[in-house]
Amino acid sequence: MTTRARVRAWLSAAVTALALAGIVVGTLPAPQAPPQAQVGQARPMGAVPPPTESERTMAAERTAAVDDLLRRRADALLNRDLAGFTATLDPNADQAFLDAQRALFDNIAGIPLDTWSYLVNPDDTLDLTTLAAPAADPTATELWAPGVELRYALHGIDQTPTTRPMGYLFAKRAGGWYLRSDTALADLGRRSWQGPWDFGPCVVTATANGLVIAHRGSQPMIDRLAHELDPSVAAVSAVWGDAWPKRVALILPDSPVEMRALVGPDFPVESVVAVAIADRVDTAKHTATGQRVVLSPTGARALSAASLRVVLRHEITHVAARSVTVDGSPMWLLEGFADYVGYREAGVTLAQGAPDLARRVRDTGPPTALPDDGDFRARDRSLDLAYQQSWSIARFVADRYGEPRLVQLYRALAGAGPISASDTDDLLRKVIGLDRAGLLKQWQSYLRATLR
C-alpha cells in the first residue's frame, strides 16, 4: 500500500453520570487505494521487444472500447436506465454476478450523486494466464483486466470526487466488450471496493449539514443520527472555526462485514463504535477527499444519547481538522483535541471521564512522561489510559491558556507532522511558552490539583 491506515481507538471511559461506558472510537487518517498487484508480469533479463504498430493499434482500440463501455455504464446508472446498465454486462457471466449488479443498480437509487465515472489505466494490466474458472471463459474472444478506478462524489458532501479501486474483468465477444466480473481478480491481488449500495438498498436522510446513509430496518438509529448531526457540526465549528466545509456523511452499515469493506480489511471493527476515514489528504492545499464517519452496526445502537453525542463530535472533529493534519503528528495532541471537543459540552469532570488516570494520580502520582504514539496501539487498559491522558492534556491547555490557544497549538503541531524533539519544543514554546519538559511539569501539577 502507498499508505497503511493506522488504527486510532478512542477513549473507553466509565462515566456513570452519562452512561459513557465501554466506548471505543477510532479514526483512520487518509487511507489510499492499494497499488494493484502485477501478477505474472515478471520477465527474464534482457531486452523486451517493443510492441508492433498492429499491437499498438489493437491496444488503443481495446482501451477506447472499454472506456466507452464504462461511460455507458456510468451514464445508465446516473440516469436510472436499467436496460442500458444491464447491456454493459456480459450475458455469459456468472448468474450471481449478474444478480448482484442488478441489485446494485436498485440499491443505489436513493444516493444523491454529483459524479459517477470510471478511469481506465491500460498500463496496469494483469496477466490472466493463471485466472481460475469460471472467470477464464474460453468462449470469449479476449479477456482483459486493466486498472480501473471508480470516481464518485456525494452531492453536498464531496467538493472533489474521490476514487476507489475496482477489480474489473472484461470480456470481448462478437457483440463487443462487456463487464464480466468484479470479483474474479481477487486471487490475483486486485479487489473491488464496495460501498453501502453493495450490501443492500440504501436509505438516505439529509440534514442541513450532511447525510445519513443506512439501510432499511434502521430507522430508529437513522433518526438519532440525523437529530445529532447538525448540532455536532455546530459544536465542532464553535471550537475549530468555520474554515472547513461543515458537511459530513454518516454511514451506518448493517454488518461487521460491510463496515470492514468501508474502513479497510485490517481495521478491528469489533472493537469500535465509530471511525472517521478519508481517502486522500493534501495538507499543502488543505483538502481532503472521501471523508466519511462510519459507525458500528451494533456498538452505535447501544450508546446512550449522551454517549452518541460525544462520539459524533469526536469523529467530526477529525473530519474538520483533517486537511491540516499531517500524518505522523503526536497522537496525544490529535486524539486529545478530538476528545476535548467531544466532551466540551457534556458536563463531565476530568475525574469522571478519566477514571484510570484519576486512580493512578491518587495511587502513584501523575504520569512521568507525555503519552507515546506506541501507547495508542495497545490492546489493553493502557490504551484507555493513553486517551485519558491525552484528553487531560488538552483540557489543561484550554484551562490554562484558553481554547483559542489550544486550537493554535493543534494547527501548529499537527500541521508540522513528524518533526524532531527540538523542533517540537520550539513549536510548543512559540504557542504556549513551554517546551515538552515544561508542559509535562505543568500538566503534572494540573493533575494533582484537579484529581486529588
Protein Blocks (a to p, Z undefined) as FASTA:
>chain_A
ZZdcddddddddddfknopghiacdddehiacdddddehkaccedddddddfklmmmmmm
mmmmmmmmmmmmmmmmmnopaklmmmmpcfkbcfklmmmmmmmmmmmmmpccfbdcdddd
fklcccfklpccfklcckbmbdcddddddddddehkambacdddddddddddfkbccdfb
fklmmmnopacdddfklnoccdddddfkbccdddehilmmmmmmmmmmmmmmmmmmmmno
pabgkiacddddfbfklmmmmnopkbcfklccbdcddfbdcfknopaehiacdddfklmm
mpcfklmmmmmmmmmmmmmmmmmccghiafklmmmmmmmmmmmmnopafklmmmmlmmmm
mmnopafbdcdfklmmccbfklmmmmmmmmmmmmmmmmmnojklmmmmmmmmmmnopadf
klmmmmmmmmnopafklmmmmmmmmmmmmmZZ
